[in-house]
Amino acid sequence: AILTWQHSFSPKALLSSSLYQRIVSDRLLPTSDHGTPFSEGSRSTLTLGVKNDLVWVRKGHHFKTGLDLKLFRLREAFLFDPRSGAHGKTVVHGFPQAAVTDPGRPPRKEGHSAELESFTFSGRDLGGQISLYVQDRFSPAPNLTIDAGVRWDQLNLVGSEYQVSPRLRLAY
């Protein structure tokens, strides 16, 4: 869902503000085949955001700047059961070494057996992102257009990371 409001300050300046929401979810359905390991899971992400853009035209330049604030809510659950019976372990034959690893054991050669154990995972996380950008579009010569700018993003979810991205486009 997106709700947008625009305000024209003059024929050369426009502000656009938006509130938005996005929901994404998926689900892993279990199999009814008793010979296949049982797994079931779900994941959902709710994104809420506010975005503001200001466009200003002056002497052949189209300046645009913006701010985007996002809030993320993540939920995830996963259940795996190899359906082995009494001890919660099953032996799987023919798996390559990379498919099943156990740091407490020496490396296995490809094609050897591996034990798989049941596990359950459930988690939630809350985080956010802030993005700022500024750009300019101008035409220094007939039939030549240049777009130049920079964007800064910071994501805070599980960890905290930031990135600065220069932008450049030439069109002739």
N, C-alpha and C positions, 0 to 999 in steps of 0.2 A: 504494500500500500504506500502511495506517495501523495503528499499534500504539498502543493507549491503555491507560493505567493510571490508576485513580482511588483516592483515599484519603479516607475520611471521618474528620476529626479529632473531630467531635462532630455532633450533629443540626443544628448551625447553621453548620458549616464543611466545605467539600469542595474538594479539590485534584484537578485532572484534568491529566495530562501525556500528550502524544502525540508519537511519532516518525512522520514521514511521508515518502513518496517519490512523485514524480510524473514521468512521462516522457511528453513530447509530441514527435511528429516528423511531418514531412510531406515529400513528395518530388514534384518536378516531373519528369514523364516526357517524353522528347523525342518529337517527331512523326516519322513516316517519310516525310512529304510533302517532296520535295526543293525545292519552290517556297516553302516556309515557312521563316523563320529557325529555326535549331536552338537550342534551349535545354534545359538540364538542370540540376537543382538539388536540394538537400536541406537541411533544417534540423532540428535536434533540441535540445531543452531538457531537462535533468535538474534537478529541484528536490528538495533534501533539506531537511527542517525539523524543528524542535523547538518545540512549543507547550505553554505552561503556563497554566492558568486557575485562579484561586482565587475561590470564592464564599463569602460570609460574610453571614449573616442576623442582623440586630440591630434590635429595636424598630421593626418595620415597614419597614425598609430592606433591600434585597437588593443588597449591594455585590459588584461583580465586577471583578477586575483580571487582566491577562494580559500575557504576553510571548511573542512569536513570532520565532524566528530562522530565516532561510532562506538556503540556499546555492544559487546558480544556476550551471550549466555550460551554455554555449551553443556550438553548433557549426553552421557554415553553409558551404555551397559552392554556387557558381553558375557556369555556363558559358553564354556566348552566342556564337553564330556566325551571321552573316547569310547564310552559304553563297554567297558571291559569287565564290569562285574564287581568283585569283592574289594579290590585294593585301589580302585580309581586309576589304574594304569593299564595300558594296552601296548602291545608290541606291534610296530608297523615295519614291514619288511620292504626293502628296495628303495628307501628314501636316500637321496644324496646327503652328504654331511651337512651342507648349508641349510637343508630343510628343517632339521631338528638339532638343536645344539644344547649341550649341558656343560657349563664351565667347570664342573667338578670332575669331568671325565676326560681321558685322553681323546684326541681326534680319532674319528672313525673313518674307515675307507668307504667310498661310495658303494651303495648296495647292501650295507650291513643293517641290522635291525636297530630300532630306536624305541625307547619308552616314552609315551606321552602321558601327561597327568592332567586331571580335571582342573579347571580354574574358573573363577568368576571375577569379573571386573565391573565396577560401577564408579563413575566419576562425574564431577561437575566443575566448571570453571567459569569465572567472570573476568572479562578484560575489556580493553578498549583500544581505539586507534585514533590518532589525530593526524590530519594531513593539511598542509599549507602549500599553496602554489601561487606563482606569479608568472605571467607570460605576456608577450607583445607580438603582434602581427603587423608587419609594415611592408611596403613595397619600395625599395630603393631605386629600382629601374623599371621601365615598362615591361610588363609580362613576367616580372620576378617578384615572388612573395616569400618573405622569411617569417617563420614563427620561431621564437626563441623564448626560453623560460627555464625555470627550475621548480622542482617539487620536493618537499620534505615530508616524510612519513615516519611516525613512531607507533609501533605496535606493542602493547603490553598485554600479553597472554602467555601463560606458562613462564616466559622470560620477558625481557624488554629489549627490543631491537629498533634501530632507526636506520633510515636510508635517505640519501640525497640523490635525486635523479635530474641531470640536466636534460633539457628538451631542445631539439633543433630540427626544423623542417625547412627545406627549400623547394619551391615549386616554380618552374619556368614554363 
